[in-house]
Amino acid sequence: MTTLTDLINDLTAATDQMHPAALGNDWELVERLQKRRRVLIDTIVARTEREPITDADAERLRAVQRQEAMVAALARTRRRALAQAIAQLPKTVRSDNTLSRMQRAYRDGSG
């Protein structure tokens, strides 16, 4: 059976992979790691309800939280940059009397 310490080791390893992935803008890998980490976190939480956690393991979990905060900050920065880039795209203005391609297709097909 996997010990609580082993679960925390796995969580730490997954979190250690997340930071460089975020720095490299590999958000797909970050997402996969997050899914794996979610399962580990749920298991760790369930186990800590039944068995005590050592001070060393508690400190390792705090270290994981600090790394998570760094990744979250990188994600927020990326979202802000994307939002700014989208806001700077040229705005296209359609007049009210311009029909969309779909509307034209149905109008033309109906007779």
TIMI-2910 file (N, C-alpha, C, CB; in pm, 1 decimal, decimal comma, always signed):
<rs>
+----------+----------+----------+----------+----------+----------+----------+----------+----------+----------+----------+----------+------+
!      n_x !      n_y !      n_z !     ca_x !     ca_y !     ca_z !      c_x !      c_y !      c_z !     cb_x !     cb_y !     cb_z ! resn !
+----------+----------+----------+----------+----------+----------+----------+----------+----------+----------+----------+----------+------+
!    +84,0 !   -118,4 !     +0,0 !     +0,0 !     +0,0 !     +0,0 !    +88,8 !   +125,2 !     +0,0 !    -95,8 !     -0,5 !   +122,6 !  Met !
!    +47,4 !   +222,7 !    -73,4 !   +121,9 !   +348,0 !    -84,1 !   +108,5 !   +426,6 !    +45,6 !    +72,0 !   +432,1 !   -204,2 !  Thr !
!   +222,1 !   +475,8 !    +93,3 !   +219,6 !   +554,7 !   +216,1 !   +187,0 !   +699,6 !   +183,5 !   +354,5 !   +545,0 !   +290,5 !  Thr !
!   +151,0 !   +773,1 !   +285,7 !   +123,7 !   +915,2 !   +270,3 !   +247,8 !   +987,6 !   +218,2 !    +77,8 !   +976,3 !   +403,9 !  Leu !
!   +363,5 !   +947,7 !   +268,9 !   +489,5 !  +1007,8 !   +223,5 !   +511,7 !   +980,6 !    +74,7 !   +608,4 !   +953,3 !   +306,0 !  Thr !
!   +479,0 !   +859,5 !    +28,4 !   +492,8 !   +827,6 !   -114,3 !   +399,9 !   +914,3 !   -199,2 !   +463,0 !   +678,4 !   -139,2 !  Asp !
!   +277,9 !   +934,5 !   -151,6 !   +183,3 !  +1020,2 !   -224,0 !   +235,7 !  +1163,0 !   -233,0 !    +45,5 !  +1018,6 !   -155,6 !  Leu !
!   +291,8 !  +1210,8 !   -124,3 !   +346,7 !  +1347,2 !   -123,6 !   +468,7 !  +1354,7 !   -215,0 !   +384,4 !  +1390,9 !    +20,7 !  Ile !
!   +548,3 !  +1247,4 !   -219,4 !   +660,6 !  +1242,5 !   -314,0 !   +610,7 !  +1255,4 !   -457,5 !   +740,3 !  +1111,3 !   -297,3 !  Asn !
!   +504,3 !  +1181,4 !   -491,0 !   +448,0 !  +1187,7 !   -626,2 !   +392,4 !  +1326,7 !   -656,5 !   +337,8 !  +1082,3 !   -643,1 !  Asp !
!   +325,8 !  +1386,6 !   -559,3 !   +271,9 !  +1521,5 !   -576,3 !   +385,0 !  +1622,1 !   -597,3 !   +186,6 !  +1561,5 !   -454,2 !  Leu !
!   +489,4 !  +1608,8 !   -520,3 !   +604,7 !  +1697,7 !   -533,0 !   +668,3 !  +1683,4 !   -670,8 !   +708,3 !  +1667,9 !   -423,3 !  Thr !
!   +683,7 !  +1560,0 !   -718,0 !   +743,6 !  +1537,0 !   -849,9 !   +658,6 !  +1598,7 !   -960,4 !   +761,3 !  +1386,7 !   -875,2 !  Ala !
!   +526,9 !  +1580,8 !   -952,6 !   +438,3 !  +1638,9 !  -1054,2 !   +443,3 !  +1790,5 !  -1050,1 !   +294,1 !  +1590,7 !  -1034,3 !  Ala !
!   +449,6 !  +1846,3 !   -930,3 !   +455,9 !  +1992,2 !   -915,8 !   +589,6 !  +2044,6 !   -965,8 !   +434,0 !  +2033,7 !   -768,9 !  Thr !
!   +696,3 !  +1969,8 !   -940,2 !   +828,9 !  +2009,5 !   -989,8 !   +831,7 !  +2016,2 !  -1142,7 !   +936,2 !  +1911,2 !   -939,8 !  Asp !
!   +754,1 !  +1932,6 !  -1209,1 !   +747,8 !  +1934,0 !  -1355,5 !   +662,4 !  +2049,1 !  -1407,2 !   +692,7 !  +1801,6 !  -1407,2 !  Gln !
!   +568,2 !  +2092,3 !  -1326,1 !   +473,8 !  +2194,5 !  -1369,2 !   +540,5 !  +2330,8 !  -1390,4 !   +362,5 !  +2207,3 !  -1267,5 !  Met !
!   +629,7 !  +2369,6 !  -1301,9 !   +691,0 !  +2502,6 !  -1310,4 !   +768,6 !  +2521,5 !  -1440,3 !   +783,5 !  +2525,4 !  -1191,6 !  His !
!   +861,1 !  +2430,7 !  -1477,1 !   +930,7 !  +2451,0 !  -1604,9 !   +836,0 !  +2443,4 !  -1725,6 !  +1041,3 !  +2347,0 !  -1620,4 !  Pro !
!   +731,6 !  +2362,2 !  -1715,6 !   +634,4 !  +2356,0 !  -1825,6 !   +565,1 !  +2491,1 !  -1842,0 !   +529,5 !  +2244,4 !  -1800,2 !  Ala !
!   +529,3 !  +2553,4 !  -1730,9 !   +465,3 !  +2685,5 !  -1737,5 !   +562,1 !  +2790,4 !  -1790,6 !   +413,6 !  +2727,4 !  -1598,9 !  Ala !
!   +687,0 !  +2783,8 !  -1746,9 !   +786,6 !  +2878,5 !  -1797,1 !   +806,2 !  +2862,5 !  -1947,4 !   +920,3 !  +2859,3 !  -1724,2 !  Leu !
!   +795,0 !  +2739,2 !  -1995,9 !   +809,9 !  +2712,3 !  -2138,6 !   +680,8 !  +2724,7 !  -2217,5 !   +865,5 !  +2576,0 !  -2157,9 !  Gly !
!   +576,6 !  +2776,6 !  -2152,6 !   +445,2 !  +2794,6 !  -2216,1 !   +386,5 !  +2663,8 !  -2267,6 !   +456,1 !  +2893,3 !  -2330,5 !  Asn !
!   +418,3 !  +2553,6 !  -2200,8 !   +360,0 !  +2424,6 !  -2236,7 !   +238,1 !  +2402,0 !  -2147,3 !   +464,8 !  +2307,6 !  -2221,6 !  Asp !
!   +131,9 !  +2476,1 !  -2177,6 !    +13,2 !  +2474,8 !  -2093,1 !    -64,9 !  +2345,2 !  -2105,4 !    -75,9 !  +2591,2 !  -2127,5 !  Trp !
!    -46,6 !  +2271,8 !  -2214,8 !   -109,8 !  +2140,2 !  -2226,9 !    -49,9 !  +2043,9 !  -2124,8 !    -92,9 !  +2084,1 !  -2370,2 !  Glu !
!    +83,5 !  +2047,9 !  -2110,1 !   +148,9 !  +1963,3 !  -2010,1 !   +106,9 !  +2006,0 !  -1870,3 !   +302,7 !  +1969,9 !  -2024,5 !  Leu !
!    +98,9 !  +2135,1 !  -1847,2 !    +54,6 !  +2184,9 !  -1716,6 !    -84,0 !  +2130,3 !  -1685,3 !    +53,8 !  +2340,1 !  -1713,6 !  Val !
!   -173,0 !  +2131,5 !  -1783,1 !   -308,6 !  +2081,8 !  -1761,5 !   -308,8 !  +1932,3 !  -1729,0 !   -394,9 !  +2108,8 !  -1884,8 !  Glu !
!   -228,3 !  +1854,4 !  -1801,6 !   -220,5 !  +1710,5 !  -1772,1 !   -165,2 !  +1686,7 !  -1632,3 !   -132,8 !  +1638,5 !  -1876,2 !  Arg !
!    -62,9 !  +1762,8 !  -1596,0 !     -5,2 !  +1749,6 !  -1462,0 !   -107,4 !  +1789,2 !  -1355,1 !   +121,9 !  +1836,6 !  -1449,1 !  Leu !
!   -185,5 !  +1892,1 !  -1384,0 !   -287,9 !  +1935,0 !  -1288,8 !   -390,2 !  +1823,7 !  -1264,2 !   -358,7 !  +2061,7 !  -1339,9 !  Gln !
!   -428,2 !  +1752,4 !  -1369,1 !   -524,1 !  +1642,7 !  -1353,1 !   -464,8 !  +1533,0 !  -1265,6 !   -565,0 !  +1585,4 !  -1490,6 !  Lys !
!   -339,1 !  +1500,2 !  -1288,7 !   -270,9 !  +1399,1 !  -1207,4 !   -258,9 !  +1446,5 !  -1063,3 !   -131,3 !  +1367,7 !  -1265,1 !  Arg !
!   -223,8 !  +1572,4 !  -1047,8 !   -207,6 !  +1628,0 !   -913,7 !   -340,8 !  +1630,1 !   -839,1 !   -148,8 !  +1769,5 !   -921,2 !  Arg !
!   -448,6 !  +1655,3 !   -909,4 !   -580,7 !  +1660,2 !   -845,4 !   -613,3 !  +1527,1 !   -778,7 !   -689,7 !  +1695,7 !   -948,6 !  Arg !
!   -584,7 !  +1418,3 !   -848,7 !   -608,4 !  +1284,6 !   -793,1 !   -520,3 !  +1264,1 !   -669,3 !   -579,6 !  +1174,0 !   -900,0 !  Val !
!   -395,0 !  +1303,7 !   -680,2 !   -303,8 !  +1288,7 !   -566,1 !   -349,7 !  +1372,1 !   -446,9 !   -161,3 !  +1328,9 !   -606,1 !  Leu !
!   -389,3 !  +1494,1 !   -473,2 !   -433,6 !  +1582,4 !   -364,9 !   -557,9 !  +1525,6 !   -297,0 !   -462,4 !  +1724,2 !   -418,7 !  Ile !
!   -652,5 !  +1478,5 !   -375,4 !   -772,9 !  +1418,2 !   -316,6 !   -736,6 !  +1298,3 !   -229,5 !   -871,3 !  +1375,2 !   -427,2 !  Asp !
!   -644,7 !  +1216,2 !   -277,4 !   -602,7 !  +1098,7 !   -201,6 !   -530,1 !  +1138,8 !    -74,1 !   -513,1 !  +1009,2 !   -286,9 !  Thr !
!   -443,8 !  +1238,3 !    -84,4 !   -369,6 !  +1285,7 !    +33,6 !   -466,5 !  +1340,6 !   +137,8 !   -266,0 !  +1394,6 !     -6,1 !  Ile !
!   -561,7 !  +1421,2 !    +95,5 !   -659,9 !  +1478,5 !   +187,8 !   -736,9 !  +1367,8 !   +258,2 !   -757,2 !  +1572,0 !   +113,0 !  Val !
!   -780,9 !  +1268,2 !   +182,4 !   -855,8 !  +1156,8 !   +242,1 !   -768,9 !  +1081,3 !   +342,4 !   -906,5 !  +1060,4 !   +132,5 !  Ala !
!   -642,5 !  +1062,9 !   +309,2 !   -553,4 !   +989,0 !   +399,2 !   -523,1 !  +1067,0 !   +526,5 !   -423,4 !   +955,1 !   +328,0 !  Arg !
!   -509,3 !  +1199,1 !   +514,6 !   -477,1 !  +1278,8 !   +634,3 !   -594,3 !  +1284,3 !   +731,3 !   -436,6 !  +1421,0 !   +594,5 !  Thr !
!   -713,4 !  +1250,4 !   +683,7 !   -828,5 !  +1242,9 !   +774,6 !   -821,4 !  +1117,7 !   +861,9 !   -960,3 !  +1243,9 !   +694,8 !  Glu !
!   -746,8 !  +1016,8 !   +814,3 !   -738,1 !   +890,4 !   +887,0 !   -604,9 !   +869,5 !   +959,0 !   -761,0 !   +777,1 !   +792,4 !  Arg !
!   -500,9 !   +935,9 !   +912,9 !   -370,0 !   +915,5 !   +973,8 !   -297,3 !  +1048,4 !   +989,3 !   -285,9 !   +818,0 !   +889,9 !  Glu !
!   -212,8 !  +1057,6 !  +1089,8 !   -144,2 !  +1185,3 !  +1113,6 !    -38,9 !  +1212,3 !  +1006,3 !    -78,6 !  +1185,7 !  +1252,7 !  Pro !
!    -14,1 !  +1340,5 !   +986,4 !    +87,5 !  +1382,7 !   +890,7 !   +209,7 !  +1429,5 !   +969,9 !    +33,7 !  +1496,4 !   +795,8 !  Ile !
!   +326,3 !  +1393,0 !   +924,0 !   +448,1 !  +1432,8 !   +994,0 !   +478,5 !  +1579,0 !   +965,7 !   +567,1 !  +1343,9 !   +952,3 !  Thr !
!   +558,9 !  +1638,2 !  +1049,7 !   +599,8 !  +1777,3 !  +1028,5 !   +675,9 !  +1791,1 !   +896,6 !   +687,1 !  +1826,8 !  +1146,2 !  Asp !
!   +758,9 !  +1691,9 !   +865,2 !   +837,0 !  +1696,0 !   +740,9 !   +744,2 !  +1692,8 !   +619,1 !   +936,8 !  +1577,5 !   +735,6 !  Ala !
!   +643,7 !  +1605,5 !   +623,4 !   +549,0 !  +1599,2 !   +511,4 !   +465,9 !  +1726,9 !   +501,6 !   +456,3 !  +1477,7 !   +526,6 !  Asp !
!   +429,6 !  +1783,1 !   +614,2 !   +354,3 !  +1908,5 !   +614,1 !   +437,2 !  +2019,9 !   +550,5 !   +313,2 !  +1947,5 !   +757,9 !  Ala !
!   +566,3 !  +2022,8 !   +580,2 !   +654,7 !  +2124,2 !   +520,4 !   +666,8 !  +2102,3 !   +369,9 !   +795,0 !  +2120,4 !   +586,3 !  Glu !
!   +673,9 !  +1979,0 !   +327,2 !   +681,0 !  +1949,8 !   +183,5 !   +552,7 !  +1993,6 !   +113,0 !   +705,7 !  +1799,1 !   +160,2 !  Arg !
!   +439,7 !  +1978,5 !   +178,5 !   +314,1 !  +2025,3 !   +119,9 !   +311,6 !  +2177,5 !   +109,6 !   +194,9 !  +1976,2 !   +203,0 !  Leu !
!   +369,1 !  +2244,9 !   +208,2 !   +378,0 !  +2391,9 !   +200,2 !   +467,9 !  +2433,1 !    +83,7 !   +432,4 !  +2451,3 !   +333,5 !  Arg !
!   +575,2 !  +2359,1 !    +60,4 !   +663,7 !  +2387,4 !    -53,4 !   +588,3 !  +2368,5 !   -185,4 !   +789,0 !  +2295,5 !    -49,3 !  Ala !
!   +504,9 !  +2265,8 !   -192,3 !   +421,9 !  +2242,6 !   -310,7 !   +328,6 !  +2362,2 !   -332,1 !   +339,9 !  +2110,8 !   -295,9 !  Val !
!   +269,5 !  +2412,1 !   -225,3 !   +180,4 !  +2528,7 !   -236,2 !   +254,3 !  +2650,2 !   -290,4 !   +119,1 !  +2561,9 !    -99,8 !  Gln !
!   +378,3 !  +2669,4 !   -247,0 !   +456,6 !  +2783,4 !   -297,8 !   +482,2 !  +2768,5 !   -447,6 !   +591,1 !  +2795,6 !   -221,9 !  Arg !
!   +514,3 !  +2647,0 !   -491,5 !   +535,2 !  +2625,4 !   -634,9 !   +406,0 !  +2647,4 !   -712,5 !   +588,9 !  +2483,8 !   -660,8 !  Gln !
!   +295,1 !  +2601,3 !   -658,0 !   +165,4 !  +2622,7 !   -722,5 !   +137,9 !  +2771,2 !   -739,7 !    +52,8 !  +2557,2 !   -640,9 !  Glu !
!   +172,0 !  +2849,6 !   -640,6 !   +149,4 !  +2994,4 !   -647,7 !   +230,1 !  +3055,8 !   -761,4 !   +186,2 !  +3061,7 !   -513,9 !  Ala !
!   +352,6 !  +3007,9 !   -781,3 !   +435,1 !  +3059,8 !   -890,4 !   +373,5 !  +3025,3 !  -1026,1 !   +578,3 !  +3003,4 !   -881,1 !  Met !
!   +326,3 !  +2902,9 !  -1040,1 !   +263,9 !  +2861,7 !  -1166,1 !   +135,4 !  +2941,6 !  -1189,6 !   +233,6 !  +2709,3 !  -1165,1 !  Val !
!    +58,3 !  +2962,6 !  -1084,9 !    -64,8 !  +3041,3 !  -1097,1 !    -33,0 !  +3184,3 !  -1140,8 !   -142,0 !  +3042,4 !   -963,2 !  Ala !
!    +74,8 !  +3240,5 !  -1088,1 !   +114,6 !  +3375,8 !  -1127,8 !   +154,3 !  +3379,3 !  -1275,4 !   +231,3 !  +3425,6 !  -1040,0 !  Ala !
!   +225,8 !  +3277,5 !  -1320,3 !   +262,3 !  +3270,5 !  -1462,4 !   +136,6 !  +3259,4 !  -1548,8 !   +356,8 !  +3150,0 !  -1488,9 !  Leu !
!    +40,1 !  +3180,6 !  -1505,2 !    -84,6 !  +3164,9 !  -1581,0 !   -161,4 !  +3296,6 !  -1586,9 !   -172,7 !  +3055,1 !  -1518,1 !  Ala !
!   -167,0 !  +3368,0 !  -1474,5 !   -236,3 !  +3497,9 !  -1474,3 !   -168,0 !  +3595,3 !  -1569,3 !   -240,5 !  +3557,3 !  -1331,8 !  Arg !
!    -35,7 !  +3597,5 !  -1568,8 !    +39,7 !  +3686,1 !  -1657,9 !    +10,9 !  +3651,5 !  -1803,0 !   +191,1 !  +3676,4 !  -1629,6 !  Thr !
!     +6,8 !  +3523,1 !  -1833,5 !    -21,6 !  +3479,0 !  -1970,2 !   -162,5 !  +3519,8 !  -2011,2 !     -4,6 !  +3326,3 !  -1982,7 !  Arg !
!   -261,0 !  +3499,8 !  -1923,2 !   -398,7 !  +3538,8 !  -1955,4 !   -409,5 !  +3688,5 !  -1979,7 !   -493,6 !  +3497,4 !  -1842,9 !  Arg !
!   -339,0 !  +3766,6 !  -1896,7 !   -341,2 !  +3912,4 !  -1915,1 !   -282,0 !  +3950,6 !  -2050,2 !   -263,9 !  +3982,5 !  -1801,8 !  Arg !
!   -170,1 !  +3888,4 !  -2086,4 !   -105,8 !  +3918,1 !  -2214,2 !   -196,3 !  +3879,5 !  -2330,5 !    +28,6 !  +3844,9 !  -2225,0 !  Ala !
!   -263,1 !  +3765,9 !  -2319,4 !   -356,3 !  +3724,7 !  -2425,2 !   -473,2 !  +3821,7 !  -2436,2 !   -408,4 !  +3582,8 !  -2398,7 !  Leu !
!   -526,0 !  +3863,6 !  -2323,4 !   -638,2 !  +3957,6 !  -2323,5 !   -596,8 !  +4089,6 !  -2387,8 !   -689,1 !  +3981,6 !  -2179,9 !  Ala !
!   -475,9 !  +4136,0 !  -2357,5 !   -427,7 !  +4260,7 !  -2417,8 !   -408,6 !  +4244,2 !  -2568,4 !   -295,5 !  +4304,7 !  -2352,2 !  Gln !
!   -355,4 !  +4129,5 !  -2609,4 !   -335,1 !  +4105,5 !  -2752,2 !   -468,8 !  +4101,6 !  -2825,6 !   -258,2 !  +3973,9 !  -2774,6 !  Ala !
!   -567,3 !  +4039,1 !  -2765,1 !   -700,3 !  +4032,9 !  -2826,7 !   -762,2 !  +4171,5 !  -2833,0 !   -792,3 !  +3937,2 !  -2748,7 !  Ile !
!   -744,3 !  +4249,6 !  -2727,8 !   -801,3 !  +4384,7 !  -2724,8 !   -739,1 !  +4473,8 !  -2832,2 !   -781,1 !  +4447,8 !  -2586,4 !  Ala !
!   -616,0 !  +4445,9 !  -2870,8 !   -547,7 !  +4528,6 !  -2970,5 !   -576,5 !  +4485,5 !  -3113,8 !   -399,2 !  +4525,2 !  -2946,4 !  Gln !
!   -646,8 !  +4374,6 !  -3131,4 !   -682,2 !  +4332,6 !  -3266,9 !   -775,0 !  +4435,9 !  -3329,2 !   -749,0 !  +4192,5 !  -3266,2 !  Leu !
!   -764,0 !  +4453,8 !  -3459,4 !   -852,8 !  +4551,8 !  -3523,4 !   -997,5 !  +4507,9 !  -3511,0 !   -815,7 !  +4570,8 !  -3672,0 !  Pro !
!  -1079,3 !  +4605,3 !  -3484,6 !  -1222,7 !  +4579,0 !  -3471,2 !  -1285,6 !  +4588,3 !  -3609,5 !  -1290,6 !  +4679,5 !  -3371,5 !  Lys !
!  -1363,4 !  +4489,7 !  -3645,7 !  -1435,4 !  +4496,4 !  -3773,0 !  -1576,5 !  +4543,7 !  -3743,8 !  -1436,3 !  +4357,8 !  -3846,8 !  Thr !
!  -1621,2 !  +4633,9 !  -3824,7 !  -1754,0 !  +4690,5 !  -3806,2 !  -1839,1 !  +4648,7 !  -3924,3 !  -1749,0 !  +4845,7 !  -3792,2 !  Val !
!  -1950,5 !  +4587,2 !  -3892,1 !  -2045,1 !  +4547,9 !  -3996,3 !  -2165,8 !  +4639,2 !  -3988,5 !  -2087,3 !  +4398,6 !  -3981,7 !  Arg !
!  -2209,0 !  +4686,3 !  -4100,2 !  -2329,7 !  +4768,9 !  -4096,7 !  -2449,2 !  +4678,6 !  -4071,1 !  -2347,9 !  +4849,2 !  -4229,5 !  Ser !
!  -2553,2 !  +4737,1 !  -4018,6 !  -2672,7 !  +4660,4 !  -3984,1 !  -2735,6 !  +4593,1 !  -4104,9 !  -2774,1 !  +4750,0 !  -3917,8 !  Asp !
!  -2716,4 !  +4650,4 !  -4222,9 !  -2781,2 !  +4592,8 !  -4339,8 !  -2694,9 !  +4487,8 !  -4409,9 !  -2816,6 !  +4702,0 !  -4437,0 !  Asn !
!  -2580,4 !  +4458,6 !  -4357,6 !  -2495,1 !  +4354,5 !  -4414,6 !  -2540,3 !  +4219,7 !  -4360,5 !  -2344,5 !  +4380,1 !  -4381,8 !  Thr !
!  -2569,7 !  +4128,1 !  -4450,1 !  -2614,8 !  +3996,2 !  -4408,4 !  -2495,1 !  +3902,6 !  -4390,0 !  -2713,7 !  +3937,9 !  -4511,2 !  Leu !
!  -2507,8 !  +3814,8 !  -4293,6 !  -2402,8 !  +3715,4 !  -4274,8 !  -2409,7 !  +3614,4 !  -4388,6 !  -2416,3 !  +3644,7 !  -4136,7 !  Ser !
!  -2304,6 !  +3538,0 !  -4406,3 !  -2304,8 !  +3435,1 !  -4510,9 !  -2419,5 !  +3336,9 !  -4489,6 !  -2170,4 !  +3359,8 !  -4513,1 !  Arg !
!  -2446,2 !  +3302,1 !  -4364,3 !  -2554,8 !  +3208,3 !  -4334,4 !  -2690,0 !  +3266,9 !  -4376,1 !  -2556,0 !  +3173,2 !  -4183,9 !  Met !
!  -2709,9 !  +3394,9 !  -4343,2 !  -2836,2 !  +3458,8 !  -4380,5 !  -2850,5 !  +3466,0 !  -4532,4 !  -2845,2 !  +3600,0 !  -4319,7 !  Gln !
!  -2741,3 !  +3498,9 !  -4600,6 !  -2745,0 !  +3505,1 !  -4747,3 !  -2774,5 !  +3367,8 !  -4804,9 !  -2611,7 !  +3558,9 !  -4803,5 !  Arg !
!  -2714,5 !  +3265,4 !  -4750,2 !  -2735,4 !  +3130,0 !  -4802,8 !  -2880,4 !  +3088,3 !  -4789,2 !  -2645,3 !  +3029,5 !  -4730,7 !  Ala !
!  -2939,8 !  +3115,9 !  -4674,5 !  -3081,0 !  +3079,5 !  -4656,0 !  -3172,8 !  +3167,4 !  -4740,4 !  -3120,0 !  +3090,6 !  -4507,9 !  Tyr !
!  -3140,4 !  +3293,0 !  -4751,9 !  -3223,2 !  +3382,5 !  -4833,9 !  -3216,5 !  +3339,7 !  -4979,3 !  -3177,5 !  +3529,8 !  -4818,9 !  Arg !
!  -3093,5 !  +3313,4 !  -5027,2 !  -3076,4 !  +3275,3 !  -5167,1 !  -3140,3 !  +3139,6 !  -5196,0 !  -2928,1 !  +3272,1 !  -5203,3 !  Asp !
!  -3136,8 !  +3048,7 !  -5098,3 !  -3191,7 !  +2915,0 !  -5118,5 !  -3342,1 !  +2910,3 !  -5107,0 !  -3132,1 !  +2820,2 !  -5020,5 !  Gly !
!  -3401,8 !  +3009,7 !  -5044,7 !  -3546,5 !  +3002,9 !  -5021,1 !  -3627,9 !  +3064,6 !  -5135,0 !  -3580,8 !  +3072,8 !  -4890,7 !  Ser !
!  -3562,3 !  +3121,1 !  -5230,3 !  -3641,5 !  +3162,6 !  -5340,9 !  -3625,4 !  +3298,9 !  -5384,9 !  -3772,5 !  +3143,2 !  -5313,0 !  Gly !
+----------+----------+----------+----------+----------+----------+----------+----------+----------+----------+----------+----------+------+
</rs>
